[in-house]
Each structure stands twice: as structure tokens, then as C-alpha cells.
Amino acid sequence: MISKKEKEWIKRNVISGVATKEDFPSLEEGQEIPFIAVPNMPQPDGTTKAFSIEEIMEALGK
């Protein structure tokens, strides 16, 4: 379970888009793959925290 502070950080820093043939040459022309990405969260001690897919989906309410 992630904290409310972590959920808010994920919401502010999430990146979404689509990958195309330009990104993955093996895709068919016009085919797109949606994605989301979240950078690692900086911690006060200088380390970073990575989030699992489940945590990201929880924060985004999915």
C-alpha cells in the first residue's frame, strides 16, 4: 500500500503517450501501443523509490 503523498506524487509525475512504428520498427504502420511511465521518486536520504505497476494503477484509480 502506498501513502497518500506517494499517490499524489505519481499523479503529478505520470507520463503517458503512445509508441508507434518509429519507436518499434516491428509494429505495423498505423499501429500504436499506449503506455504510462513514472520516474523514480526522490527520497530525503538521496535514494529513489521505484513504484510497481500495481502501485501506479492504484494511484491513478485504475
FENWORA-V674200 format. One record per pair of residues at least 12 apart in sequence whose C-alpha atoms are under 7 Angstrom apart, sorted by the first residue. I is the first residue (numbers start at 1). J is the second residue. D is the distance in whole Angstrom. If there is no record, write none. Layout:
i | j | d
I | J | D
I | J | D
//
This chain:
i | j | d
2 | 55 | 7
7 | 59 | 5
10 | 38 | 7
10 | 56 | 7
10 | 59 | 7
11 | 59 | 7
11 | 60 | 7
13 | 38 | 6
14 | 36 | 7
14 | 37 | 6
14 | 38 | 5
15 | 36 | 5
15 | 37 | 5
15 | 38 | 6
16 | 35 | 6
16 | 36 | 4
16 | 37 | 6
17 | 34 | 6
17 | 35 | 6
17 | 36 | 7
18 | 32 | 6
18 | 33 | 5
18 | 34 | 4
18 | 35 | 6
19 | 32 | 6
19 | 33 | 5
19 | 34 | 6
20 | 32 | 5
20 | 33 | 7
//
